[in-house]
Amino acid sequence: MHEQIGEHPLWKVPVLGTVHSDTVLTTWIVMAITLPLLWWVAASYRSPQVNRRQTVFEGVVNYFADLAHSTIGPLAEGFVPFLIALVVFIFALNEFGMFPFKAFGLPFGGSPTADLNTAAAYAVLVFVLIQVSGIRKSGLKFYKHLLQPFWPMVIINLLEEVLRPTTLALRLFFNILIGELLILVVYQIVSSHIKIGSFDLSLTAAIGPFFVQIFNFLVGILQAFVFVLLTIVYLSLALADEAH
């Protein structure tokens, strides 16, 4: 495997400039897989009979809907479809890196969320949603919270507002990237045939990828949940009556 973590093949796109081609291709592939799967789940509702697809999907929807309602309040209803789409797609992007497509020389693979551009794009999307939602509810008075508890705090409050999407992006990016680094390190140990005296480190490490992939799978679930949970919390802060 001749893979360089952090390096990406590039495309030159008019207007947009240089983009990471492997990240774009992988994201398109994940969309091409996820959308038909969601259509397959939705198609099950044509039948009056309840099946496992509906039970599992409704369990996920109800969980995040209840979480949003308990945190945001009555205004949460309009955000539930966005939150469900967000958690499903981020989960799919996180877990796609478990498949070793790049090891076979294919021009796609890895987790797109291990590319800071993807994580940052989602964070910016959430940031814009929060600003638009706050302004729709309270008008420009939404920004009164920047002057709380007194106006000299405006710089610190403004910095906090800007750092929210930054920390949101970095948390997702670094957690998924570390998982990819772990699997690459274990692969390098296995393929290097390292021996320490009579102890065959490479042979012992051969079981490592199995445990690392389980770890990465769990981290992928957790990070998708944390991203959406923080989105719900930030929305609740923006829409809280007492904050304005």
N, C-alpha and C positions, 0 to 999 in steps of 0.2 A: 504494500500500500504506500503510495507516494502522495499522501494528502497533507496539505499545509493548513493547519487550523488558523482561521482568520483571513486566509487568502481566497479570493473568489475569481472565477473567470468572468470577463466583463463583456457587456454589450454597449455599443454606442447608440443611444436612442435619441432621435431628434426632439428638441425641446427639453426632454428630461435629462439628457446628458448620459453619463456613465451609470449603468446599473449592474448589479450582480446577477448574472444570467442563471446560475444554478439556483439561487434563492427564488427568482421569478418563476423558473420552470417548475420547481418543487411546489411552490404555492399554487400554481395552476393545476398541477396534478392532484394536490390535496383537495382543491375545490371540485375537480372533476370526479373525485371519489365521494366526497362528503355530500354534495348536492343530490346525486342519485340515491344515496343511502337515506337522506332525509325524505326524498320523494317516496321511497319505498315504505318508510314508516308512515308517512301521511296517507299513502294509498290504502293502508290497512283499515282506515276509518270509513272506507266505503262499505265495509261489512258491519252489520250490527253486533257481530260476535266479538267480544273482547279477547285479544290475543297477547302474547308475551311482548311483542314489539310495542304495543300501546301501553302496557303496564310499565315497562322500563322507561319509555320516553316520558310518559305522564309523571312518573316518579321524579325524574330530573326536573321537568318543568315546574311541578308543584313545589319542589324543594326550593328552587331559586325564586319562584314567585312569592312563596311565604317569607323567604329571607328578605326580599326586596320590600314587601309590604310592611314587615315588622320593623324595618330600618328606615325606610323613606316615608311610609304612610300612604294615604289614599292616592297620591300622585304617582305611585310606583307602577300602576297598571300599564301605562303607556311605554314604560321602559323594559318590561319583561321580555318581549320578543327580541329586542336588541341584546339583552343580557344572555338569553339562551343561545342566540347565534354566536355571541362572543365566546362563551365558555366552550361550546362545541367545536368551533373552528380553532381556537387556541389549543385546545386539547389535541385535536387532530394534527396540527402543525408540530406540537411538542413531540408526539409519539411517532411521527413519520421517520424521525432520525434513527429509530431502532432497526430499520431495514438498511442493509449495507450496499446500497446502490452504487455509491461512489467507489467502493472497493472493487467493483467490476468495471470501472472506467466509464460509467454512464455520466452524462452531463447534468445530472440532478441527484438529489439525495441529501441526507442530513436534515436537521430540524430548521426550518426557516426562522424560527424564533431564536436560534443561536446566532442569527445575523442581527446586529444592533439596528439595522435599518427597519427590519420587520417589527421588532419590539417597540422601537421609537414611533413607528407609524400608528400602532395600536394605542400607544400612550397619548399621542397627539389627538387621535380620534376621540378618546375619552375626555381629554382636556377641552376640546372644542364643544363636545356634547354638554359638559358641565357648564361652560360659559353661556352657551345658547339657552340651556334650560333655566339657568339663574336669571338671565335677562328677560326671558319670556314670562317668568313668574313675577319678577319685581321691577323690571325695567333697569335703568342705570343705577337705581338704588341698591341693586345687587352688590355693587362694589363698595357699599358703605362698610362692609365687614373688614375692608383693608385698613380702615381708620380706627378699628377697635383694638384695645379698650380706649386708646386716645391717639390722636393723629400722628405724633412722632413715631408710632409703630408701623407706619405705612411701608417703609422700606423692608422691614422684617416680614411683614405680612405678604407683601408683593413677592418677596423671595420665596416664601413658603408656597405661595400659589404656583409659581413657576417650577419649583422643585418637585411638586407632586407628580407631574408626568415624567420627570426625569428619573425619580426613584422607581416609579412604576415600570418604566422601560428597562432600567438597569437590573432590577430584581429578576424580571423574567429572563432577560438576556444572559446574565451570568449563571443562573441556576441551570439553564438548558445547555449552555456552552460547557460548563464544568462536566456535565454528564457525557458529552461528546469527547472531551479531553480524556476522561477516565477510560472509556472504551478504546481510544487510540493508544493510550499508554499500555494498557493490558495487551493489546494486539502486538505492539512493538516488543514487549517482553516475551510473548509466546513465539513470535517469528524470529527472534534473535538467538534462540537456543542457548540461553544463559545457564551456566552451571557454576555453583559455588562449592568447590571440592567435589564430593560425590552427590551433592544435592542438586537436582535438576529443577531450577527455578522456573524455567519456561514450561516444563511439563506440569508442574504444580499450578502455575498461573493459567493453564488451559481451561480450568473451570471458572476462571474469573469473569469472562464475558457474560456468562449466564447470570451471575449475581449482579453484575454491573447493569445489565439490561433490566432486571427486575427493579433495581434502584432507580434507573432512569424513567421507567414506566410510572413508578409511584411519584417521582418528582414532577413528571409531566402532568399528572392529575392534580397534584397539590398546587403547582404554579398556575394552572388554568383557573382553579378555584380561588386562589389568593388574588389573582388579577381582577376577577369579577367581583370578589368580595370588597376589595378596595374601591372599585368603581362604584359599587352600591353605597359605600360609606361616604365617598366624596360627593356623590349625588345628594345624599341625605343632608350633608353639611350645606350644600348650595341651595337646597330647597326648604331648609328649616326656617320657619317663620321668625323664630327668635334670633336668627343670625342676621336678620335684616332690620 
